[in-house]
């Protein structure tokens, strides 16, 4: 009986150990799957942020070009009291442009909000992500909207009343019209210059914020998902 007891006890222990190891391996595999999924989700978020940053950098280049040209018009006026005809048509086009926009929404960020990613990320990192997507991008969109509203006002109260909508005519014809409202024209140029300088500064701040967040997310993946 003692021999059989030892034998069956040993077999029982082997079975229990087998079940325990199997259970442990299953949990380990599930854990690995979760880690891999989390790493992929973080990388997806990083990719989205990098695309947003590229868009912001492209916008800054456009802003710099506009600032340079607006400043030239103002400097020419202040030194000669003459209208700079070099970019007259493009300047009038800028003043009436109503397609200025920034898409602050991100399908990727929205889709990630329904995942378990936020349960594992450190709170400060989650706060930084939400701050950028919900506040910084939303604030930037408001500034774009303000420029668009300002341009619409300029179109209705300056360009349209003074027959400066049609830019297909000769520059000399348009110049004669602008000469009659030169001071008002320069004031609108100063207004858009001020707006573009502000939005450029905001965009540059967001680029810096985005770069820091990307770096922190990459460090998180490096430290937790080797």
Backbone bond lengths (Angstrom), bond angles and torsions (degrees), N, CA, C in turn:
res aa  C-N    CA-C-N  psi(-1)  N-CA   C-N-CA  omega(-1)  CA-C   N-CA-C  phi
1 X - - - 1.468 - - 1.532 111.21 -
2 X 1.333 113.83 -39.43 1.463 118.37 179.66 1.522 110.58 -62.29
3 X 1.358 115.49 -41.50 1.454 120.29 -179.01 1.526 110.63 -64.63
4 X 1.372 116.29 -44.74 1.454 119.58 178.68 1.534 111.99 -65.74
5 X 1.324 115.47 -37.38 1.477 119.78 179.34 1.533 110.37 -61.63
6 X 1.314 115.84 -46.60 1.473 120.74 178.99 1.529 110.26 -61.95
7 X 1.331 115.77 -42.75 1.460 120.84 -178.56 1.525 111.38 -61.64
8 X 1.358 116.82 -50.26 1.462 120.06 -177.53 1.537 111.97 -71.26
9 X 1.349 114.90 -32.32 1.466 118.13 176.09 1.520 109.78 -64.17
10 X 1.325 115.62 -42.22 1.468 120.61 179.23 1.539 110.24 -62.97
11 X 1.354 116.10 -44.70 1.460 119.75 179.49 1.531 111.37 -63.64
12 X 1.337 115.24 -38.27 1.469 120.25 178.48 1.525 110.32 -62.87
13 X 1.341 114.77 -44.62 1.461 119.42 179.91 1.527 111.59 -63.66
14 X 1.342 114.81 -37.84 1.470 118.71 178.12 1.527 110.20 -62.89
15 X 1.343 115.69 -43.25 1.459 119.77 179.75 1.532 111.00 -63.01
16 X 1.356 114.61 -45.64 1.471 119.48 179.55 1.522 110.80 -60.48
17 X 1.346 115.99 -44.00 1.464 120.45 179.56 1.531 110.65 -63.81
18 X 1.337 116.04 -38.99 1.459 120.09 178.54 1.522 112.03 -62.50
19 X 1.353 114.00 -44.41 1.470 118.46 178.43 1.528 110.43 -63.89
20 X 1.342 115.76 -42.19 1.471 120.60 -178.78 1.525 110.88 -63.01
21 X 1.320 116.25 -45.92 1.472 120.60 179.68 1.524 110.65 -63.76
22 X 1.346 115.26 -42.06 1.460 119.69 179.28 1.525 110.86 -61.88
23 X 1.336 115.30 -42.65 1.466 120.64 178.65 1.525 110.39 -63.58
24 X 1.331 115.66 -42.05 1.466 120.48 -179.52 1.526 111.27 -65.39
25 X 1.331 115.71 -42.90 1.466 120.21 179.40 1.528 110.83 -64.12
26 X 1.336 115.37 -38.40 1.456 119.38 179.05 1.521 110.93 -63.96
27 X 1.344 116.12 -44.79 1.467 120.84 177.64 1.529 111.13 -63.45
28 X 1.336 115.25 -38.24 1.457 120.38 -179.67 1.530 110.71 -65.52
29 X 1.328 115.15 -41.68 1.458 119.70 177.86 1.526 111.54 -64.46
30 X 1.334 116.03 -41.61 1.456 120.04 178.00 1.513 110.70 -63.62
31 X 1.354 114.96 -39.50 1.464 119.81 178.46 1.518 110.97 -62.76
32 X 1.341 115.87 -41.78 1.463 120.47 178.49 1.530 110.89 -63.00
33 X 1.338 115.44 -40.36 1.454 119.81 178.90 1.524 110.49 -62.40
34 X 1.336 116.76 -43.87 1.463 121.04 -179.94 1.521 110.87 -63.78
35 X 1.335 116.18 -40.78 1.465 120.34 179.31 1.523 110.51 -63.58
36 X 1.340 115.68 -43.24 1.465 120.24 179.49 1.522 110.78 -64.19
37 X 1.331 116.50 -42.74 1.461 121.05 179.19 1.520 110.38 -62.70
38 X 1.337 116.54 -44.99 1.459 120.14 -179.52 1.527 110.77 -61.85
39 X 1.326 116.64 -42.22 1.463 120.69 178.43 1.523 110.65 -60.19
40 X 1.327 116.38 -43.33 1.464 120.87 -179.84 1.534 111.11 -65.15
41 X 1.330 116.16 -38.99 1.461 119.62 179.81 1.528 111.04 -66.26
42 X 1.326 116.54 -41.63 1.464 120.46 177.69 1.530 109.96 -62.98
43 X 1.328 116.41 -42.25 1.465 120.07 178.72 1.528 111.17 -64.13
44 X 1.327 116.15 -35.05 1.462 120.50 177.54 1.527 110.25 -64.96
45 X 1.330 115.49 -41.69 1.456 120.76 178.17 1.530 110.30 -65.10
46 X 1.319 117.00 -41.52 1.466 121.52 177.78 1.526 110.44 -60.63
47 X 1.328 116.43 -43.33 1.463 121.09 179.36 1.527 111.45 -60.78
48 X 1.324 116.44 -41.50 1.458 120.72 179.15 1.524 110.64 -64.91
49 X 1.321 116.28 -42.10 1.465 121.22 179.34 1.525 111.16 -64.65
50 X 1.303 116.60 -38.95 1.467 120.11 179.17 1.529 110.84 -65.78
51 X 1.335 117.04 -36.92 1.465 120.39 176.65 1.531 111.03 -67.09
52 X 1.330 115.94 -39.92 1.457 120.29 177.06 1.525 110.18 -63.06
53 X 1.328 116.29 -41.00 1.460 120.61 -179.49 1.529 110.63 -63.41
54 X 1.337 116.77 -41.81 1.471 120.57 177.89 1.528 110.45 -60.37
55 X 1.331 115.96 -40.95 1.465 120.46 178.25 1.526 110.41 -62.70
56 X 1.332 116.03 -43.43 1.463 120.78 179.21 1.527 111.91 -63.78
57 X 1.331 116.04 -42.04 1.469 120.35 179.20 1.521 110.54 -63.61
58 X 1.332 116.40 -40.42 1.464 120.77 177.64 1.526 110.63 -62.56
59 X 1.344 116.38 -40.77 1.466 120.49 179.15 1.529 110.97 -63.44
60 X 1.335 116.80 -40.93 1.471 120.53 -179.70 1.528 110.67 -61.03
61 X 1.323 117.08 -38.80 1.469 120.80 177.60 1.529 110.52 -61.84
62 X 1.341 115.35 -41.37 1.466 119.91 178.30 1.526 110.00 -65.53
63 X 1.339 116.39 -42.85 1.463 120.84 178.37 1.529 111.06 -59.92
64 X 1.329 116.81 -44.44 1.463 121.07 -179.03 1.525 111.13 -61.19
65 X 1.318 115.49 -40.53 1.464 119.78 178.85 1.526 110.70 -64.48
66 X 1.338 115.83 -43.28 1.461 119.92 178.33 1.517 112.01 -64.28
67 X 1.328 116.82 -44.50 1.464 121.57 -179.85 1.531 110.81 -59.02
68 X 1.324 115.84 -42.22 1.464 120.61 179.30 1.535 111.41 -60.83
69 X 1.310 115.46 -42.99 1.463 119.61 -176.61 1.530 111.87 -75.68
70 X 1.337 116.46 -38.42 1.463 119.66 176.91 1.531 110.23 -63.39
71 X 1.331 115.65 -42.47 1.457 120.71 -178.67 1.524 111.27 -63.11
72 X 1.322 116.13 -37.11 1.460 120.40 178.71 1.529 111.14 -63.22
73 X 1.326 116.55 -42.28 1.466 120.94 178.53 1.521 110.21 -61.47
74 X 1.343 115.99 -45.50 1.464 120.64 -178.06 1.527 111.29 -66.73
75 X 1.337 117.05 -42.94 1.470 120.45 -179.87 1.526 111.41 -63.18
76 X 1.331 115.91 -41.10 1.471 119.67 178.62 1.527 110.64 -61.95
77 X 1.327 115.72 -42.60 1.463 120.21 179.76 1.528 111.65 -65.16
78 X 1.326 116.71 -44.14 1.461 120.48 -176.14 1.525 113.36 -71.41
79 X 1.308 117.16 -23.51 1.474 120.14 -179.85 1.522 113.19 -97.40
80 X 1.341 117.01 -26.07 1.471 119.45 -176.30 1.526 113.63 -126.64
81 X 1.322 117.56 -8.08 1.475 123.98 -172.08 1.528 111.49 52.84
82 X 1.317 114.68 32.50 1.461 121.36 176.82 1.528 109.68 -118.71
83 X 1.315 116.10 153.01 1.460 121.49 177.53 1.521 109.14 -84.18
84 X 1.321 116.16 128.03 1.468 121.22 177.23 1.525 108.38 -72.35
85 X 1.334 115.84 119.37 1.456 120.10 -177.69 1.525 113.36 -91.79
86 X 1.345 116.71 -3.08 1.469 120.53 -176.33 1.521 111.67 -56.87
87 X 1.331 115.39 -48.13 1.472 120.85 -177.34 1.529 110.98 -121.45
88 X 1.300 116.90 35.63 1.465 119.31 -174.04 1.522 112.23 -59.10
89 X 1.310 116.96 -49.90 1.469 119.91 -179.64 1.527 112.06 -63.73
90 X 1.351 118.88 -47.75 1.471 119.02 177.30 1.528 112.85 -59.36
91 X 1.353 116.73 -36.30 1.466 119.81 179.60 1.528 110.72 -64.99
92 X 1.307 116.62 -44.23 1.465 120.29 178.38 1.524 110.70 -64.75
93 X 1.322 115.44 -34.92 1.468 120.08 177.17 1.521 110.57 -65.42
94 X 1.351 116.44 -41.81 1.464 120.91 176.49 1.526 110.76 -58.89
95 X 1.334 115.61 -43.66 1.469 119.93 -175.77 1.525 112.46 -64.19
96 X 1.326 116.25 -27.12 1.467 118.86 -178.23 1.507 114.34 -106.70
97 X 1.323 116.33 6.14 1.465 119.64 -176.36 1.530 110.55 -66.82
98 X 1.331 116.67 127.39 1.475 119.95 -178.62 1.530 111.75 -122.66
99 X 1.325 116.35 20.99 1.469 119.15 179.86 1.527 111.58 -111.16
100 X 1.336 115.73 11.74 1.461 119.14 178.92 1.517 108.91 -69.09
101 X 1.325 116.98 124.21 1.466 119.15 -177.75 1.529 110.43 -155.64
102 X 1.300 115.31 160.91 1.460 121.74 174.02 1.514 107.88 -140.29
103 X 1.332 116.11 125.73 1.462 120.52 -179.88 1.524 109.13 -89.29
104 X 1.316 115.75 103.45 1.466 120.14 -176.97 1.522 112.41 -82.04
105 X 1.324 117.49 -12.68 1.464 120.33 -176.09 1.524 110.83 -81.94
106 X 1.336 115.34 146.77 1.465 121.30 178.93 1.524 109.32 -132.08
107 X 1.328 117.68 113.49 1.463 120.62 177.13 1.531 111.98 -58.59
108 X 1.317 116.75 -35.32 1.473 120.73 -179.16 1.523 110.24 -66.11
109 X 1.335 116.32 -48.11 1.465 119.88 179.36 1.529 110.38 -61.46
110 X 1.322 116.38 -40.99 1.469 120.06 179.92 1.521 111.43 -64.24
111 X 1.332 116.76 -40.82 1.464 120.10 -179.56 1.530 111.24 -69.13
112 X 1.327 117.04 -33.76 1.463 120.48 179.86 1.522 112.47 -70.92
113 X 1.328 117.00 -19.48 1.465 120.07 -179.17 1.523 112.02 -65.34
114 X 1.332 117.04 -17.74 1.470 121.32 -179.18 1.534 112.09 -99.55
115 X 1.312 117.53 11.46 1.464 121.30 179.97 1.534 110.32 -105.20
116 X 1.335 115.10 175.22 1.465 120.78 178.98 1.527 112.29 -86.99
117 X 1.325 116.35 6.37 1.458 120.06 -177.27 1.518 112.09 -55.37
118 X 1.323 115.74 -41.93 1.470 120.23 -174.69 1.523 112.31 -70.91
119 X 1.338 117.33 -18.76 1.466 120.36 179.40 1.526 111.60 -73.74
120 X 1.331 116.22 -25.09 1.465 120.22 -175.27 1.529 113.67 -101.46
121 X 1.329 116.96 -28.54 1.466 119.69 -179.47 1.530 110.51 -67.25
122 X 1.329 117.69 146.59 1.473 120.64 175.22 1.525 111.03 -58.64
123 X 1.308 116.57 147.35 1.465 120.78 -176.02 1.525 112.64 -58.41
124 X 1.338 116.58 -40.31 1.466 118.65 -178.33 1.525 111.34 -66.30
125 X 1.325 116.87 -33.13 1.458 120.74 178.27 1.534 110.86 -70.98
126 X 1.329 116.07 -41.07 1.470 121.01 176.21 1.530 110.01 -61.11
127 X 1.337 115.93 -42.93 1.470 120.29 179.85 1.526 111.20 -62.05
128 X 1.329 116.61 -40.29 1.470 120.65 -179.95 1.529 111.12 -65.61
129 X 1.340 116.19 -40.36 1.468 120.35 178.79 1.528 110.22 -63.78
130 X 1.329 116.18 -48.03 1.460 120.25 -179.18 1.534 111.66 -64.92
131 X 1.324 116.33 -37.52 1.461 121.01 179.04 1.526 110.74 -60.41
132 X 1.322 116.20 -44.09 1.464 120.35 -177.97 1.528 111.11 -68.03
133 X 1.341 116.44 -50.32 1.466 119.79 -174.81 1.526 112.78 -73.18
134 X 1.318 116.87 -39.53 1.463 119.40 -173.03 1.525 113.46 -90.29
135 X 1.329 117.07 -32.00 1.461 119.58 -175.20 1.534 113.39 -107.78
136 X 1.340 116.27 -55.51 1.466 119.33 -175.67 1.522 112.07 -63.13
137 X 1.343 116.95 -49.02 1.463 119.98 179.75 1.526 111.21 -65.14
138 X 1.328 116.41 -37.76 1.467 120.13 179.05 1.529 110.47 -65.71
139 X 1.341 116.16 -39.82 1.464 120.07 177.91 1.514 112.03 -64.99
140 X 1.337 116.22 -38.94 1.465 120.36 178.35 1.534 110.75 -64.51
141 X 1.321 115.90 -40.02 1.474 119.53 178.67 1.526 110.49 -61.42
142 X 1.332 117.06 -38.95 1.459 120.46 178.82 1.527 111.33 -61.40
143 X 1.334 116.47 -38.47 1.460 119.88 179.19 1.528 111.03 -68.01
144 X 1.324 116.48 -38.56 1.470 119.89 174.85 1.534 110.09 -62.10
145 X 1.325 115.56 -42.71 1.460 120.14 -179.17 1.532 111.09 -63.29
146 X 1.340 116.59 -36.97 1.465 120.42 179.63 1.523 111.33 -64.77
147 X 1.338 116.36 -40.66 1.464 119.67 177.34 1.521 110.47 -64.09
148 X 1.323 116.00 -41.71 1.460 120.10 178.69 1.528 111.07 -62.21
149 X 1.338 116.94 -41.78 1.461 121.38 178.64 1.529 110.74 -65.46
150 X 1.337 115.82 -40.33 1.463 120.53 178.88 1.528 110.76 -63.36
151 X 1.341 115.81 -40.99 1.463 120.06 179.48 1.532 111.03 -66.38
152 X 1.326 115.84 -37.55 1.467 119.37 177.99 1.525 110.24 -64.18
153 X 1.329 115.49 -41.26 1.478 120.03 178.06 1.524 109.81 -61.94
154 X 1.340 116.32 -44.22 1.465 121.13 179.58 1.525 110.79 -61.55
155 X 1.315 116.04 -41.00 1.470 120.16 -179.79 1.526 111.11 -62.95
156 X 1.337 116.37 -43.37 1.465 121.03 -175.98 1.524 113.17 -75.94
157 X 1.351 116.77 -33.19 1.461 120.02 -172.30 1.518 114.79 -107.64
158 X 1.338 116.62 -8.03 1.463 118.49 179.68 1.526 112.04 -129.99
159 X 1.322 116.81 -56.73 1.458 119.53 -175.47 1.522 112.64 -66.38
160 X 1.312 115.73 -50.63 1.465 120.14 -177.17 1.536 112.45 -64.65
161 X 1.334 119.82 -48.45 1.472 120.10 179.72 1.524 113.53 -62.42
162 X 1.329 116.46 -26.65 1.469 119.82 -177.70 1.530 113.18 -102.14
163 X 1.318 116.14 15.23 1.469 121.57 176.82 1.533 111.65 57.03
164 X 1.332 116.07 46.77 1.468 121.00 -179.10 1.534 111.76 -115.36
165 X 1.308 115.59 23.03 1.456 120.44 178.35 1.522 111.30 -85.03
166 X 1.322 115.21 -42.49 1.470 120.82 -177.97 1.532 109.22 -78.81
167 X 1.332 116.38 107.22 1.469 121.04 -178.14 1.525 111.71 -102.88
168 X 1.328 116.99 11.81 1.459 121.11 178.79 1.530 111.33 -82.46
169 X 1.322 116.96 -10.31 1.462 120.51 -179.04 1.526 111.35 -78.46
170 X 1.315 115.77 171.07 1.459 121.50 178.19 1.526 110.18 -62.38
171 X 1.322 115.65 145.16 1.463 120.78 179.72 1.520 111.27 -59.07
172 X 1.323 116.55 -35.63 1.472 121.03 -179.32 1.530 111.43 -62.20
173 X 1.327 116.08 -37.17 1.466 120.75 179.16 1.531 109.98 -67.62
174 X 1.328 115.12 -45.76 1.465 120.42 179.76 1.523 110.72 -65.43
175 X 1.310 116.34 -38.06 1.469 121.46 -178.98 1.530 110.66 -60.91
176 X 1.311 117.60 -42.03 1.463 121.04 -179.89 1.524 111.08 -60.97
177 X 1.332 115.61 -37.79 1.466 119.39 178.93 1.524 110.12 -67.55
178 X 1.333 116.10 -45.50 1.462 121.06 -178.21 1.524 111.05 -63.77
179 X 1.323 117.60 -33.57 1.464 121.09 179.08 1.526 111.76 -57.80
180 X 1.306 116.34 -32.59 1.463 120.43 -178.95 1.526 113.00 -76.29
181 X 1.332 115.92 -17.70 1.477 120.35 179.65 1.534 109.05 -130.69
182 X 1.332 115.60 36.38 1.462 120.56 -171.99 1.530 113.91 -60.27
183 X 1.324 117.13 -41.46 1.466 119.84 -178.16 1.537 110.94 -65.81
184 X 1.309 115.71 -41.89 1.461 119.96 178.85 1.530 110.44 -65.53
185 X 1.320 116.10 -39.07 1.470 121.63 178.20 1.524 110.44 -59.68
186 X 1.325 116.78 -47.11 1.467 120.94 -179.15 1.531 110.79 -65.78
187 X 1.316 117.08 -36.19 1.470 119.80 178.41 1.530 111.02 -63.34
188 X 1.318 117.07 -40.01 1.467 120.34 177.91 1.534 110.76 -67.75
189 X 1.331 116.40 -35.64 1.467 120.05 176.25 1.529 109.90 -63.89
190 X 1.335 116.55 -42.10 1.473 120.36 178.53 1.524 110.71 -63.88
191 X 1.317 115.94 -37.90 1.466 120.46 179.95 1.518 111.10 -63.61
192 X 1.348 116.16 -47.59 1.464 118.30 -178.70 1.524 110.67 -69.73
193 X 1.333 117.43 -32.45 1.469 120.17 176.45 1.522 110.38 -61.12
194 X 1.323 116.51 -45.84 1.463 121.04 179.36 1.524 111.45 -61.39
195 X 1.330 116.82 -41.80 1.463 121.43 -179.75 1.527 111.56 -65.54
196 X 1.338 115.94 -42.63 1.464 120.15 -178.61 1.526 110.57 -69.03
197 X 1.318 117.83 -36.76 1.469 120.28 176.99 1.527 110.94 -62.94
198 X 1.326 116.97 -39.43 1.464 121.04 178.90 1.529 111.35 -66.37
199 X 1.330 115.69 -46.14 1.463 118.59 -177.34 1.526 110.98 -69.76
200 X 1.320 116.77 -31.05 1.465 120.28 175.70 1.528 109.94 -63.69
201 X 1.340 116.35 -45.14 1.465 120.82 179.30 1.528 111.03 -61.40
202 X 1.330 116.75 -43.04 1.469 120.85 178.55 1.522 110.88 -62.91
203 X 1.336 116.34 -43.37 1.467 121.08 -178.84 1.525 110.92 -64.39
204 X 1.316 117.30 -41.75 1.467 120.84 178.63 1.527 110.76 -62.89
205 X 1.341 116.52 -37.70 1.466 120.05 176.57 1.517 111.50 -64.43
206 X 1.324 117.02 -38.68 1.461 121.47 178.94 1.528 110.86 -69.21
207 X 1.330 117.36 -36.26 1.471 120.43 176.21 1.519 109.89 -60.41
208 X 1.327 116.11 -44.64 1.471 120.82 178.58 1.524 110.68 -63.02
209 X 1.323 116.16 -43.22 1.473 121.71 179.17 1.529 110.61 -62.75
210 X 1.327 116.12 -41.47 1.467 121.74 -179.60 1.528 110.72 -66.10
211 X 1.320 116.72 -43.46 1.469 120.35 179.94 1.528 111.26 -61.13
212 X 1.334 116.49 -42.09 1.466 119.83 178.17 1.523 111.64 -63.50
213 X 1.335 115.96 -41.55 1.463 120.32 -179.25 1.522 110.66 -66.21
214 X 1.326 117.09 -42.27 1.466 120.79 177.75 1.521 110.39 -59.65
215 X 1.326 116.41 -44.14 1.458 120.72 178.72 1.520 112.23 -61.58
216 X 1.329 117.06 -41.71 1.464 121.06 179.73 1.527 112.00 -67.09
217 X 1.323 116.83 -38.28 1.468 120.70 178.22 1.527 111.02 -67.84
218 X 1.318 116.56 -39.49 1.466 120.15 177.36 1.525 110.74 -64.88
219 X 1.328 116.95 -40.09 1.464 120.32 177.76 1.519 111.09 -64.76
220 X 1.340 116.40 -37.87 1.466 120.43 178.30 1.522 110.51 -61.41
221 X 1.339 116.24 -46.02 1.476 119.99 178.29 1.516 111.26 -63.85
222 X 1.310 116.87 -38.39 1.461 120.58 -178.13 1.520 111.03 -67.11
223 X 1.330 116.82 -39.26 1.465 120.73 -177.11 1.526 112.83 -79.97
224 X 1.335 117.46 -28.64 1.456 119.86 -173.21 1.518 114.86 -109.80
225 X 1.332 117.33 -12.38 1.463 120.07 -175.24 1.527 110.89 -134.04
226 X 1.301 116.13 54.82 1.474 120.49 178.13 1.521 109.67 -68.04
